[in-house]
Amino acid sequence: MFSVTVDVAKGEKLGIMLAGGNGTAPIYVQNVYEGSLASHCGLYGGLQIISVNGTIFTENSTHHDAVLALTSSHHLSITVKDMINNVSDLDFHETEHERTSSPNEENSDMNIKEDMSYGYRVQKSQIGTTLSIYLQKRHAIGNFHLVEVASSLWIAGWNQAEPALLGKFHVGDQLLSFNGQPVTTVAEAFSIMDMTPSGVELLLKRLPLAVEYKLHRKDEGEPWGMQIRQNRLVDVIHGSIAWLSGLQPFSAQFRGEPCAWAVTQVNNVPVSILCRSTDVILNKIDGQTKDTSIIFQPSEFVTILSESLRDQPHYEDFVARS
């Protein structure tokens, strides 16, 4: 349990999404938006809100109670604690006071999937939201490749031969904590993992640097209007389907600088971050369908992950295949 204080100026937003309440579960933070006041003061998804400015919340508190408490003062003292073990199927809510995500982000209810044969529980979520993954220690040790970028930890790959890990991660997921302890370095993460007697609890943010574009065309074979070189988007044809959907080249941001977008997933199938074949990626995008979904991440960020992964012995075993 810990407390944070934050001053919210007039016109500013705290930048959190709440869940729970109304008798379903305690009020807690479902998501904290990148760069928000909440993120800067140390809040993150999966924290139960115990009190705000002395107002204590219980399972009978309502979502409205929490929003009112968080918006009734410009100076907030918020007491929270980790509550990942209490998360179950919940009805999530958001209000205009809380939503600060991009127009391209789509939010839906998280669904819990349990598979006790591997000892994990996964919360499937959309881009930018938080999720918890529970693994047996033997499935976690030595089976991840983590990269330190901008004082955060990121997943660059995982052992493709370990069934307990398949379908649980995306390249570009941010690792927030191990067993409730925030981590920012690989050494911290591995130290906590080594000391864990049995299960490992990972709190992730799903692809916080990514954008997803869902495109539709009237006829199969109609060009999408994207020019791809290797795994990078280098141009969008004016007036094309992609252009009309708002996709623009070199509109990504990484470390405050503009850069290109890199394709990392097509139609829910990962694209290897080591893939440099333009034809492979174009074949995925130009499949004989009228709809396609593409996830892009900043190319400079993807380059850092791929170079770090390539430096690892037996890196081929950790690469999500195209």
Backbone as numpy.savetxt, mean C-alpha at the origin, in Angstrom:
# Nx Ny Nz CAx CAy CAz Cx Cy Cz
0.96 1.43 23.82 0.11 2.63 23.82 0.99 3.86 23.82
0.60 4.87 23.01 1.36 6.11 23.01 0.43 7.25 22.60
0.91 8.47 22.81 0.10 9.65 22.48 0.87 10.55 21.52
0.13 11.24 20.68 0.72 12.23 19.79 -0.09 13.51 19.90
0.54 14.62 19.61 -0.16 15.90 19.55 0.05 16.50 18.16
-0.97 17.15 17.65 -0.88 17.74 16.32 -1.73 18.99 16.27
-1.22 20.01 15.64 -1.96 21.25 15.42 -2.47 21.28 13.99
-3.77 21.42 13.85 -4.41 21.43 12.54 -4.87 22.86 12.23
-4.20 23.50 11.29 -4.55 24.88 10.95 -5.87 24.92 10.19
-6.49 26.07 10.17 -7.76 26.23 9.47 -7.57 25.88 8.00
-8.44 25.03 7.49 -8.36 24.60 6.10 -7.52 23.36 5.88
-6.73 22.96 6.88 -5.93 21.74 6.77 -6.77 20.52 7.13
-6.29 19.36 6.68 -6.93 18.09 7.02 -5.93 17.21 7.75
-6.45 16.42 8.69 -5.58 15.51 9.44 -5.03 14.42 8.53
-5.87 13.92 7.62 -5.37 12.95 6.66 -5.45 11.51 7.10
-6.55 11.13 7.78 -6.71 9.73 8.17 -8.09 9.24 7.73
-8.19 7.93 7.59 -9.47 7.27 7.33 -9.79 6.40 8.53
-10.98 6.53 9.08 -11.38 5.79 10.27 -12.19 4.56 9.92
-12.19 3.60 10.83 -13.03 2.41 10.70 -13.49 1.99 12.09
-14.45 1.04 12.12 -14.93 0.53 13.39 -16.02 1.42 13.98
-16.29 1.19 15.26 -17.35 1.93 15.93 -18.71 1.32 15.67
-19.73 1.95 16.22 -21.12 1.52 16.03 -21.35 0.09 16.50
-20.59 -0.33 17.52 -20.77 -1.67 18.08 -20.05 -2.76 17.33
-19.36 -2.44 16.23 -18.67 -3.47 15.45 -17.27 -3.76 15.97
-16.58 -2.74 16.37 -15.20 -2.85 16.85 -14.79 -1.48 17.37
-13.67 -1.39 18.09 -13.20 -0.09 18.53 -12.92 0.83 17.34
-13.00 2.13 17.57 -12.61 3.10 16.55 -11.12 2.94 16.29
-10.76 2.82 15.01 -9.33 2.72 14.72 -9.01 3.35 13.37
-7.71 3.53 13.15 -7.21 4.16 11.93 -7.09 3.10 10.85
-7.88 3.24 9.80 -7.75 2.31 8.68 -6.58 2.68 7.78
-6.39 3.98 7.56 -5.35 4.40 6.63 -4.89 5.80 7.00
-3.61 6.07 6.77 -3.04 7.40 6.93 -2.44 7.79 5.58
-2.83 8.94 5.07 -2.41 9.31 3.74 -1.01 9.92 3.75
-0.25 9.53 2.74 1.15 9.92 2.63 1.29 11.44 2.63
2.22 11.96 3.45 2.48 13.39 3.50 1.51 14.18 4.33
0.52 13.52 4.95 -0.49 14.23 5.74 0.06 14.60 7.12
-0.70 15.44 7.84 -0.33 15.78 9.22 -0.25 14.52 10.08
-1.19 13.60 9.87 -1.21 12.37 10.67 0.04 11.55 10.46
0.50 11.46 9.20 1.71 10.67 8.93 2.94 11.31 9.56
2.99 12.65 9.54 4.14 13.34 10.10 4.21 13.24 11.63
3.06 13.05 12.27 3.10 12.97 13.75 3.20 11.52 14.23
3.31 10.55 13.30 3.59 9.18 13.71 2.42 8.23 13.71
1.26 8.65 13.21 0.12 7.74 13.14 0.23 6.85 11.91
-0.34 5.66 12.00 -0.34 4.74 10.86 -1.54 3.81 10.98
-1.85 3.14 9.89 -3.01 2.26 9.87 -2.88 1.12 10.85
-4.01 0.74 11.48 -4.00 -0.36 12.43 -3.94 0.07 13.87
-3.94 1.39 14.12 -3.92 1.90 15.50 -5.34 2.12 16.01
-5.63 1.58 17.18 -6.90 1.87 17.84 -6.82 3.24 18.49
-7.84 4.06 18.32 -7.89 5.37 18.97 -8.51 5.20 20.35
-7.72 5.43 21.37 -8.19 5.30 22.75 -8.93 6.56 23.20
-8.35 7.71 22.88 -8.99 8.97 23.30 -8.49 10.11 22.44
-9.29 11.18 22.39 -8.92 12.42 21.71 -9.28 13.57 22.64
-8.26 14.32 23.04 -8.46 15.46 23.95 -9.26 15.07 25.19
-8.98 13.87 25.71 -9.62 13.41 26.93 -10.91 12.66 26.73
-11.47 12.68 25.53 -12.70 11.92 25.24 -12.32 10.48 24.94
-12.81 9.56 25.76 -12.44 8.14 25.63 -13.44 7.44 24.72
-12.92 6.59 23.84 -13.76 5.85 22.90 -13.85 4.39 23.31
-15.02 3.82 23.14 -15.25 2.40 23.42 -15.84 1.77 22.16
-16.14 0.46 22.23 -16.74 -0.22 21.08 -18.14 0.33 20.78
-18.75 0.98 21.76 -20.08 1.55 21.54 -20.03 2.96 20.98
-18.83 3.53 20.90 -18.70 4.86 20.30 -19.00 4.77 18.81
-19.53 5.86 18.27 -19.90 5.85 16.85 -18.82 6.51 16.01
-18.90 6.24 14.72 -17.99 6.87 13.78 -18.14 8.39 13.84
-19.37 8.85 14.00 -19.62 10.29 14.10 -18.94 10.88 15.33
-18.95 10.14 16.44 -18.29 10.61 17.66 -16.81 10.89 17.40
-16.17 9.96 16.69 -14.74 10.09 16.43 -14.45 11.26 15.50
-15.23 11.38 14.42 -15.03 12.49 13.48 -15.23 13.82 14.19
-16.26 13.91 15.04 -16.53 15.15 15.76 -15.36 15.52 16.68
-14.83 14.52 17.38 -13.71 14.79 18.29 -12.47 15.24 17.54
-12.25 14.66 16.36 -11.03 14.97 15.60 -11.14 16.27 14.80
-12.35 16.82 14.71 -12.52 18.06 13.94 -13.02 19.23 14.79
-13.17 19.01 16.08 -13.75 20.05 16.94 -12.70 20.99 17.53
-11.43 20.68 17.31 -10.36 21.52 17.88 -9.19 21.56 16.90
-8.48 22.70 16.92 -7.28 22.81 16.09 -6.07 22.18 16.76
-6.16 21.91 18.06 -5.06 21.25 18.77 -5.57 19.89 19.27
-4.94 18.84 18.81 -5.40 17.49 19.14 -4.34 16.72 19.91
-4.78 16.08 20.98 -3.95 15.12 21.72 -4.61 13.75 21.56
-3.95 12.86 20.84 -4.55 11.58 20.45 -3.77 10.44 21.09
-4.47 9.59 21.84 -3.85 8.41 22.45 -4.29 7.17 21.66
-3.31 6.33 21.27 -3.59 5.19 20.40 -2.82 3.96 20.89
-3.20 2.81 20.36 -2.44 1.58 20.60 -2.65 0.66 19.41
-1.69 -0.26 19.19 -1.83 -1.23 18.12 -2.98 -2.18 18.44
-3.75 -2.51 17.41 -4.89 -3.40 17.64 -5.08 -4.37 16.49
-3.99 -4.77 15.82 -4.11 -5.60 14.64 -4.85 -6.89 14.92
-4.64 -7.49 16.08 -5.28 -8.78 16.35 -6.80 -8.69 16.46
-7.32 -7.48 16.61 -8.76 -7.33 16.76 -9.47 -7.05 15.44
-8.69 -6.90 14.34 -9.30 -6.54 13.07 -10.03 -7.73 12.49
-11.27 -7.51 12.06 -12.05 -8.54 11.39 -12.86 -7.88 10.30
-13.86 -8.58 9.75 -14.69 -7.96 8.72 -15.41 -6.77 9.31
-15.16 -5.59 8.76 -15.73 -4.37 9.30 -16.37 -3.56 8.18
-17.30 -2.73 8.57 -17.88 -1.78 7.63 -17.09 -0.49 7.75
-16.31 -0.13 6.72 -15.45 1.02 6.79 -16.19 2.27 6.32
-15.87 3.41 6.95 -16.53 4.67 6.64 -15.47 5.71 6.34
-15.86 6.71 5.57 -14.98 7.86 5.38 -15.85 9.09 5.20
-15.30 10.27 5.48 -16.03 11.51 5.34 -15.18 12.51 4.58
-15.77 13.65 4.22 -15.02 14.68 3.52 -13.89 15.21 4.38
-14.05 15.13 5.70 -13.00 15.62 6.59 -11.77 14.73 6.51
-11.95 13.46 6.16 -10.85 12.51 6.25 -10.21 12.23 4.90
-10.96 12.34 3.80 -10.47 11.85 2.53 -9.51 12.83 1.90
-8.26 12.43 1.68 -7.27 13.28 1.03 -6.56 12.51 -0.08
-7.14 11.39 -0.52 -6.48 10.56 -1.53 -6.68 11.16 -2.91
-5.96 10.58 -3.89 -6.01 11.08 -5.25 -7.29 10.65 -5.94
-7.68 11.31 -7.02 -8.92 10.95 -7.72 -8.86 9.55 -8.31
-7.65 9.02 -8.55 -7.54 7.71 -9.17 -7.71 6.58 -8.18
-7.69 6.90 -6.87 -7.75 5.84 -5.87 -9.18 5.36 -5.68
-9.35 4.03 -5.63 -10.65 3.44 -5.37 -10.58 2.72 -4.05
-11.59 2.94 -3.18 -11.61 2.30 -1.88 -12.79 1.37 -1.79
-12.59 0.23 -1.17 -13.68 -0.71 -0.96 -13.46 -1.39 0.38
-14.49 -2.15 0.83 -14.34 -2.86 2.09 -13.19 -3.84 2.00
-12.42 -3.97 3.08 -11.39 -4.99 3.16 -12.05 -6.32 3.50
-11.54 -7.37 2.91 -12.06 -8.69 3.20 -10.96 -9.54 3.81
-11.30 -10.29 4.86 -10.35 -11.14 5.53 -10.33 -12.51 4.87
-9.15 -13.00 4.58 -9.00 -14.35 4.07 -8.12 -15.11 5.05
-8.58 -16.24 5.53 -7.80 -17.00 6.49 -7.40 -18.35 5.91
-6.18 -18.74 6.12 -5.67 -20.04 5.70 -4.78 -20.54 6.82
-5.34 -21.28 7.75 -4.60 -21.68 8.94 -3.54 -22.72 8.65
-3.57 -23.33 7.43 -2.51 -24.28 7.11 -1.17 -23.58 7.02
-1.20 -22.27 6.72 0.03 -21.51 6.68 0.12 -20.52 7.83
-0.87 -20.46 8.66 -0.82 -19.62 9.84 -0.82 -18.14 9.55
-1.52 -17.71 8.51 -1.56 -16.29 8.23 -2.99 -15.81 8.06
-3.17 -14.52 8.19 -4.45 -13.89 7.90 -4.15 -12.65 7.08
-4.82 -12.50 5.96 -4.52 -11.42 5.05 -5.73 -10.52 4.90
-5.49 -9.22 4.97 -6.53 -8.26 4.65 -6.24 -7.74 3.25
-7.09 -8.09 2.28 -6.91 -7.59 0.93 -7.40 -6.15 0.88
-6.61 -5.28 0.26 -6.99 -3.88 0.26 -6.57 -3.22 -1.04
-7.05 -2.02 -1.25 -6.75 -1.26 -2.44 -5.46 -0.47 -2.24
-5.00 0.11 -3.36 -3.77 0.91 -3.35 -3.86 1.98 -2.27
-2.79 2.10 -1.49 -2.69 3.16 -0.50 -3.26 2.83 0.86
-3.97 1.70 1.01 -4.51 1.35 2.31 -3.55 0.41 3.03
-3.80 0.18 4.31 -2.94 -0.68 5.10 -3.52 -2.09 5.18
-2.66 -3.06 5.38 -3.10 -4.43 5.52 -2.15 -5.17 6.45
-2.67 -6.21 7.07 -1.90 -7.01 8.01 -1.75 -8.42 7.47
-0.57 -8.96 7.58 -0.30 -10.32 7.13 0.37 -11.07 8.27
-0.14 -12.25 8.56 0.36 -13.08 9.65 0.99 -14.34 9.04
2.24 -14.60 9.38 2.98 -15.74 8.85 3.65 -16.51 9.97
3.81 -17.80 9.77 4.67 -18.56 10.66 6.11 -18.13 10.42
6.92 -18.16 11.46 8.29 -17.66 11.36 9.07 -18.37 10.26
8.85 -19.66 10.11 9.63 -20.43 9.13 9.30 -20.00 7.70
8.13 -19.41 7.50 7.78 -18.94 6.17 8.35 -17.55 5.89
8.77 -16.84 6.94 9.24 -15.47 6.78 10.76 -15.36 6.74
11.45 -16.13 7.55 12.90 -16.01 7.66 13.57 -16.29 6.32
14.36 -15.32 5.85 15.12 -15.50 4.63 14.33 -15.49 3.34
13.05 -15.17 3.42 12.19 -15.28 2.24 11.74 -13.94 1.67
12.31 -12.83 2.18 11.97 -11.51 1.67 13.23 -10.77 1.27
13.10 -9.91 0.28 14.17 -8.95 0.00 13.61 -7.56 0.24
14.14 -6.89 1.26 13.69 -5.56 1.66 14.73 -4.53 1.25
14.25 -3.33 0.88 15.14 -2.26 0.44 14.82 -0.99 1.23
15.85 -0.31 1.68 15.69 0.95 2.39 15.69 2.10 1.39
14.59 2.85 1.33 14.48 4.01 0.45 13.75 5.11 1.21
14.37 6.28 1.28 13.74 7.45 1.90 13.27 7.15 3.31
14.14 6.56 4.12 13.87 6.26 5.53 12.66 5.34 5.71
12.39 4.50 4.74 11.31 3.52 4.83 11.79 2.19 4.26
11.06 1.13 4.58 11.37 -0.20 4.06 10.34 -0.58 3.01
10.83 -1.19 1.93 9.98 -1.55 0.80 10.25 -2.99 0.39
9.22 -3.66 -0.06 9.36 -5.04 -0.51 9.71 -5.04 -1.99
10.88 -5.64 -2.30 11.34 -5.73 -3.68 11.15 -7.13 -4.25
10.99 -8.13 -3.38 10.80 -9.49 -3.86 10.62 -10.45 -2.71
10.17 -11.65 -3.03 9.98 -12.69 -2.03 10.16 -14.04 -2.71
10.41 -15.05 -1.92 10.70 -16.39 -2.43 9.47 -16.94 -3.16
9.59 -17.08 -4.48 8.46 -17.53 -5.28 8.15 -19.02 -5.07
9.07 -19.73 -4.42 8.86 -21.16 -4.18 8.18 -21.43 -2.84
7.91 -20.37 -2.06 7.27 -20.55 -0.76 5.77 -20.32 -0.91
4.95 -21.37 -0.87 3.50 -21.23 -1.11 2.81 -20.27 -0.15
3.31 -20.16 1.08 2.64 -19.29 2.07 2.72 -17.82 1.70
3.63 -17.46 0.78 3.82 -16.06 0.45 3.12 -15.65 -0.85
2.74 -16.62 -1.64 2.21 -16.32 -2.97 0.87 -15.58 -2.89
0.77 -14.52 -3.65 -0.46 -13.75 -3.72 -0.67 -12.79 -2.57
0.30 -12.66 -1.68 0.12 -11.83 -0.49 0.78 -10.46 -0.62
1.77 -10.33 -1.49 2.56 -9.11 -1.56 2.61 -8.56 -2.97
2.97 -7.29 -3.03 3.24 -6.63 -4.31 4.60 -5.95 -4.20
5.36 -5.98 -5.27 6.59 -5.21 -5.31 6.23 -3.73 -5.18
6.83 -3.06 -4.20 6.49 -1.67 -3.92 5.61 -1.50 -2.71
5.24 -2.60 -2.03 4.55 -2.48 -0.74 5.52 -1.89 0.28
5.01 -1.03 1.15 5.82 -0.44 2.21 5.61 -1.22 3.49
6.71 -1.63 4.12 6.64 -2.33 5.40 6.66 -1.31 6.53
5.57 -1.27 7.30 5.45 -0.29 8.38 5.95 -0.82 9.71
5.61 -2.08 10.01 6.01 -2.62 11.32 6.09 -4.14 11.28
6.89 -4.68 12.20 6.99 -6.10 12.48 6.51 -6.32 13.90
5.50 -7.17 14.06 4.99 -7.47 15.40 4.70 -6.20 16.21
4.12 -5.20 15.53 3.73 -3.97 16.19 4.84 -2.98 16.42
6.08 -3.31 16.01 7.21 -2.40 16.21 7.56 -1.74 14.88
7.48 -0.41 14.81 7.81 0.29 13.56 9.24 -0.02 13.12
9.45 -0.20 11.83 10.77 -0.50 11.30 11.07 0.42 10.12
12.32 0.87 10.05 12.75 1.71 8.93 14.04 1.19 8.30
14.66 0.17 8.90 15.89 -0.39 8.34 15.76 -1.90 8.24
16.54 -2.47 7.32 16.55 -3.92 7.15 17.05 -4.60 8.42
18.05 -4.01 9.07 18.61 -4.59 10.29 17.55 -4.68 11.39
16.73 -3.63 11.54 15.67 -3.65 12.55 14.66 -4.77 12.24
14.27 -4.88 11.00 13.28 -5.88 10.63 13.78 -7.29 10.89
15.01 -7.58 10.50 15.55 -8.92 10.68 15.81 -9.24 12.14
16.18 -8.21 12.92 16.40 -8.42 14.35 15.11 -8.81 15.04
14.02 -8.11 14.72 12.72 -8.44 15.31 12.28 -9.82 14.87
12.50 -10.14 13.60 12.10 -11.44 13.08 12.87 -12.56 13.78
14.16 -12.35 13.99 14.98 -13.37 14.65 14.53 -13.63 16.07
14.06 -12.59 16.77 13.66 -12.73 18.17 12.24 -13.27 18.33
11.51 -13.35 17.22 10.13 -13.82 17.29 10.09 -15.33 17.50
9.39 -15.81 18.52 9.39 -17.25 18.79 8.59 -18.06 17.78
7.51 -17.50 17.23 6.67 -18.31 16.35 6.12 -17.49 15.19
4.98 -16.81 15.42 4.33 -16.08 14.34 4.93 -14.71 14.11
4.81 -14.23 12.88 5.29 -12.91 12.48 4.11 -12.11 11.93
3.94 -10.91 12.44 2.85 -10.02 12.03 3.44 -8.83 11.29
3.09 -8.69 10.01 3.58 -7.59 9.20 2.46 -6.60 8.94
2.74 -5.33 9.16 1.81 -4.27 8.80 2.37 -3.57 7.57
1.61 -3.60 6.48 2.05 -3.05 5.21 1.15 -1.92 4.76
1.70 -1.06 3.92 0.87 -0.14 3.14 0.96 -0.61 1.70
-0.20 -0.84 1.11 -0.25 -1.39 -0.24 0.09 -0.35 -1.30
1.25 -0.53 -1.94 1.66 0.26 -3.11 1.40 1.76 -2.97
1.95 2.39 -1.93 1.61 3.81 -1.70 2.09 4.76 -2.79
3.08 4.34 -3.61 3.58 5.22 -4.67 2.94 4.93 -6.02
2.02 3.99 -6.05 1.46 3.52 -7.32 0.19 4.26 -7.72
-0.11 4.17 -9.01 -1.41 4.58 -9.55 -1.93 3.45 -10.42
-3.24 3.32 -10.50 -3.85 2.29 -11.33 -4.78 2.95 -12.34
-4.64 2.53 -13.59 -5.52 3.01 -14.65 -6.29 1.83 -15.22
-7.61 1.97 -15.24 -8.48 0.97 -15.84 -9.03 1.54 -17.13
-8.64 0.92 -18.24 -8.96 1.44 -19.56 -9.98 0.54 -20.27
-10.82 1.16 -21.08 -11.82 0.41 -21.84 -11.82 0.90 -23.28
-11.95 -0.04 -24.22 -12.04 0.31 -25.63 -13.27 -0.37 -26.24
-13.80 0.22 -27.30 -15.00 -0.31 -27.92 -14.74 -1.59 -28.69
-13.58 -1.67 -29.32 -13.26 -2.82 -30.16 -11.91 -3.40 -29.77
-11.83 -4.73 -29.75 -10.55 -5.38 -29.52 -9.59 -5.01 -30.65
-8.38 -4.71 -30.28 -7.41 -4.30 -31.28 -7.28 -2.80 -31.42
-8.25 -2.03 -30.91 -8.12 -0.57 -30.93 -6.94 -0.17 -30.05
-6.04 0.67 -30.55 -4.84 1.02 -29.77 -5.20 1.80 -28.50
-4.45 1.49 -27.45 -4.66 2.21 -26.19 -4.04 3.60 -26.24
-3.01 3.77 -27.07 -2.38 5.08 -27.19 -1.20 5.30 -26.28
-0.60 4.21 -25.80 0.57 4.32 -24.93 1.81 3.86 -25.68
2.88 4.59 -25.53 4.16 4.16 -26.08 5.03 3.69 -24.92
5.38 2.40 -24.95 6.15 1.76 -23.88 7.54 1.42 -24.41
8.55 1.75 -23.65 9.92 1.33 -23.98 10.47 0.59 -22.78
10.82 -0.69 -23.02 11.15 -1.59 -21.92 9.96 -1.63 -20.96
10.11 -1.21 -19.71 8.95 -1.22 -18.82 8.44 0.19 -18.51
8.90 1.17 -19.28 8.57 2.57 -18.99 7.58 3.15 -19.99
6.68 3.97 -19.46 5.78 4.73 -20.30 6.52 5.98 -20.77
6.76 6.09 -22.09 7.54 7.21 -22.60 6.68 8.25 -23.30
5.47 7.88 -23.72 4.61 8.87 -24.36 3.17 8.37 -24.37
2.24 9.30 -24.44 0.81 9.02 -24.57 0.29 9.84 -25.74
-0.36 9.18 -26.68 -0.82 9.85 -27.89 -2.03 10.73 -27.57
-1.94 11.98 -28.01 -3.01 12.95 -27.74 -4.33 12.45 -28.32
-5.38 12.48 -27.49 -6.70 12.07 -27.92 -6.97 10.58 -27.84
-5.97 9.80 -27.43 -6.14 8.34 -27.34 -6.92 7.95 -26.09
-7.22 6.66 -25.98 -7.94 6.15 -24.81 -7.15 6.46 -23.54
-5.85 6.20 -23.56 -5.01 6.47 -22.38 -5.01 7.96 -22.05
-4.90 8.80 -23.08 -4.87 10.24 -22.86 -6.18 10.73 -22.26
-7.30 10.23 -22.80 -8.60 10.63 -22.29 -8.84 10.14 -20.86
-8.12 9.10 -20.45 -8.22 8.58 -19.08 -7.37 9.37 -18.10
-6.60 10.33 -18.61 -5.79 11.18 -17.74 -4.35 10.74 -17.58
-3.95 9.68 -18.28 -2.58 9.19 -18.16 -1.63 10.10 -18.92
-0.57 10.52 -18.26 0.42 11.40 -18.87 1.83 10.87 -18.59
2.72 10.95 -19.59 4.09 10.51 -19.36 4.84 11.48 -18.45
5.79 10.96 -17.72 6.65 11.78 -16.86 5.86 12.62 -15.86
4.71 12.08 -15.44 3.91 12.77 -14.42 4.10 12.15 -13.05
4.95 11.12 -12.95 5.26 10.52 -11.65 6.16 11.46 -10.86
6.14 11.29 -9.55 7.01 12.06 -8.66 7.77 11.10 -7.76
9.08 11.33 -7.65 9.88 10.53 -6.73 10.94 11.42 -6.12
10.95 11.49 -4.79 11.87 12.36 -4.06 11.76 13.81 -4.55
10.52 14.20 -4.84 10.27 15.59 -5.21 10.60 15.95 -6.64
11.01 14.97 -7.45 11.37 15.23 -8.83 10.47 14.44 -9.77
10.12 15.02 -10.93 9.30 14.28 -11.91 10.09 13.16 -12.56
9.42 12.09 -12.89 10.06 10.98 -13.58 9.00 10.21 -14.36
9.44 9.21 -15.09 8.52 8.40 -15.88 7.79 7.41 -14.99
6.73 6.81 -15.55 6.03 5.71 -14.89 6.60 4.39 -15.39
6.70 3.40 -14.52 7.10 2.04 -14.89 5.92 1.10 -14.67
5.70 0.21 -15.61 4.61 -0.76 -15.50 5.04 -1.88 -14.56
4.25 -2.12 -13.50 4.59 -3.19 -12.56 3.50 -4.26 -12.44
2.34 -4.01 -13.05 1.28 -5.01 -13.00 0.29 -4.74 -14.12
-0.15 -5.82 -14.78 -1.15 -5.71 -15.84 -2.23 -6.75 -15.59
-3.47 -6.29 -15.48 -4.61 -7.19 -15.27 -4.38 -8.15 -14.10
-3.92 -7.57 -12.99 -3.69 -8.30 -11.73 -2.56 -9.31 -11.81
-1.77 -9.25 -12.87 -0.61 -10.14 -13.00 0.66 -9.28 -12.89
1.58 -9.63 -11.98 2.78 -8.80 -11.82 3.67 -8.83 -13.05
4.32 -7.71 -13.31 5.36 -7.61 -14.33 6.69 -7.56 -13.60
7.59 -8.44 -13.95 8.88 -8.47 -13.28 9.55 -7.12 -13.34
10.07 -6.64 -12.19 10.77 -5.36 -12.19 12.11 -5.46 -12.90
12.53 -6.67 -13.24 13.76 -6.86 -14.01 13.48 -7.00 -15.50
12.21 -7.01 -15.87 11.83 -7.19 -17.27 12.24 -5.96 -18.09
12.98 -6.18 -19.16 13.37 -5.10 -20.06 12.89 -5.37 -21.48
11.94 -6.28 -21.63 11.41 -6.63 -22.94 10.14 -5.82 -23.22
10.24 -4.90 -24.16 9.07 -4.11 -24.52 7.95 -5.01 -25.04
8.31 -6.01 -25.83 7.30 -6.88 -26.43 6.50 -7.65 -25.38
7.18 -8.13 -24.33 6.50 -8.88 -23.28 5.43 -8.02 -22.63
5.77 -6.78 -22.31 4.82 -5.90 -21.64 3.70 -5.47 -22.58
4.04 -5.15 -23.83 3.01 -4.76 -24.78 2.03 -5.90 -25.04
2.52 -7.13 -25.09 1.63 -8.28 -25.29 0.64 -8.43 -24.14
1.10 -8.13 -22.92 0.20 -8.18 -21.77 -0.87 -7.09 -21.88
-0.44 -5.89 -22.25 -1.37 -4.77 -22.31 -2.33 -4.90 -23.49
-1.80 -5.36 -24.63 -2.59 -5.40 -25.85 -3.32 -6.72 -26.06
-3.54 -7.47 -24.99 -4.28 -8.72 -25.11 -5.64 -8.50 -25.74
-6.18 -9.55 -26.30 -7.45 -9.42 -27.05 -8.64 -9.28 -26.10
-8.67 -8.20 -25.40 -9.79 -7.87 -24.52 -10.14 -6.40 -24.70
-11.31 -6.03 -24.26 -11.74 -4.64 -24.36 -11.40 -3.82 -23.11
-10.96 -4.51 -22.07 -10.62 -3.82 -20.82 -9.23 -4.22 -20.36
-8.53 -3.29 -19.79 -7.23 -3.60 -19.21 -7.01 -2.74 -17.98
-6.28 -3.28 -17.04 -5.93 -2.57 -15.80 -4.42 -2.57 -15.66
-3.84 -1.39 -15.49 -2.39 -1.26 -15.42 -2.00 -0.51 -14.16
-1.06 -1.06 -13.42 -0.50 -0.37 -12.26 0.89 0.13 -12.63
1.09 1.43 -12.39 2.37 2.08 -12.63 2.97 2.52 -11.30
4.30 2.51 -11.24 5.02 3.09 -10.11 6.15 3.96 -10.66
6.64 4.93 -9.89 7.71 5.81 -10.40 8.92 4.99 -10.85
9.40 5.28 -12.06 10.48 4.47 -12.65 11.76 4.54 -11.83
12.07 5.70 -11.23 13.30 5.81 -10.45 13.22 4.93 -9.20
12.04 4.85 -8.61 11.82 3.98 -7.45 11.97 2.52 -7.85
11.36 2.13 -8.97 11.46 0.74 -9.44 12.91 0.37 -9.76
13.67 1.32 -10.31 15.08 1.06 -10.61 15.87 0.75 -9.35
15.63 1.50 -8.28 16.33 1.25 -7.01 16.00 -0.16 -6.50
14.72 -0.53 -6.53 14.33 -1.86 -6.07 14.97 -2.96 -6.92
14.93 -2.78 -8.25 15.45 -3.82 -9.14 16.96 -3.97 -9.01
17.68 -2.87 -8.88 19.13 -2.96 -8.74 19.52 -3.62 -7.43
18.79 -3.30 -6.36 19.07 -3.95 -5.08 18.77 -5.44 -5.14
17.67 -5.78 -5.77 17.29 -7.19 -5.89 18.32 -7.97 -6.70
18.80 -7.37 -7.78 19.77 -8.05 -8.65 21.09 -8.32 -7.93
21.40 -7.51 -6.93 22.65 -7.70 -6.17 22.57 -8.86 -5.19
21.35 -9.38 -4.96 21.19 -10.47 -4.00 21.52 -11.81 -4.64
22.24 -12.70 -3.92 22.49 -14.04 -4.44 21.17 -14.76 -4.73
21.13 -15.49 -5.82 19.94 -16.25 -6.21 18.72 -15.35 -6.34
18.93 -14.13 -6.84 17.83 -13.17 -6.93 16.71 -13.67 -7.82
17.03 -14.56 -8.76 15.98 -15.06 -9.66 14.84 -15.72 -8.89
15.15 -16.31 -7.73 14.12 -16.99 -6.94 13.15 -16.03 -6.28
13.49 -14.73 -6.25 12.68 -13.74 -5.54 11.90 -12.84 -6.49
11.99 -13.08 -7.78 11.39 -12.18 -8.76 9.99 -12.67 -9.14
9.01 -11.79 -8.99 7.66 -12.09 -9.47 7.71 -12.16 -10.99
7.30 -13.30 -11.54 7.48 -13.55 -12.97 6.50 -12.79 -13.84
6.98 -12.36 -15.01 6.13 -11.73 -16.01 5.38 -12.80 -16.77
